[in-house]
Each structure stands twice: as structure tokens, then as C-alpha cells.
């Protein structure tokens, strides 16, 4: 019994350390930075429905997501995903800033009422640099979550 309790404590402390040190991924809701237009559309049609298009970006209303109401996706000249932004569902299940990544590794701006955390990252596997930005009015709950590739121009440029 004592051994199993010790193993459980070690496992839980290891998981807590992993969660605290994770870096935000270059994707949101399965829509990855650099993903081809057709693949992004295939994913978007499974999770939502098209709302509008403006200035090289598309707005999608998410069907059954507990956390987010809208997804905004921008494409570059090569018609690959340049950025993904999701907007929190006002009455939805909260997403805390630290659920996205280790806040100790992000730069922070603002104060409660206007918070912004930013991570500047690189994905060696896919050879891209990107930023992750989460913003919100609440001290813990985010309103907006964005991943964006660096060094690419939008479709309209």
C-alpha cells in the first residue's frame, strides 16, 4: 500500500511538472500553422460552418465546442494557414491562460481587465517560428487565443 501511494505521488508530481512546462502547440482545434487550404477546410467543415470571408481570412462559427464560439483562419500567398484565432464562448467552459502554456515562459502585458500573454516559439520539426497570444479581461479566463506564423505575408499582400 505504501509503495503504491509513493508511486502515485511520483506520477502525479511528474505530470504536474510536465503541465507546468509545456509550450503551446502551433495549432488550435486541429488546424495547424502551415496546413494546406484544402486540409484546413476539411477540418473546419467538420467542426463548424462558414460565416464570412474578409481580407484573406475566414470566420467560422463552431458547432459544438464547449470553449470557443468562433474560429478565424488566415492564409498566406501559398494558401497555407498563416494564423488561427479562436474567440471564447461567453457562457462556455472557461479556458485558463495556463491551460495554453507555461505562463513563466510567456511575456505578460496589461493587468486584470486587459491581460495579454505572448510566447515566441519555434517548431523545429516543421521549420517554422510562431507566436501564441492569449488575451482576456478576466485574471484567469481567456477571451481570445491566437497562433500565428512569423515571417510570412498574408494572402492579400
Buried (B, 14 or more C-beta within 10 A) or exposed (E): EEEEEEEEEEEEEEEEEEEEEBBBBBBBBBBBBBBBBEBBBEBBEEBBEEEEEEEBBBBBBBEEBEBBBBBBBBBBEEEBBBBBBBBBBEEBEBBBBBBBBBBEBBEEEEEEEEBBBBBEBEBEEEEBBBBBBBBBEBEEBBBBBBBBBEEBEBBEE
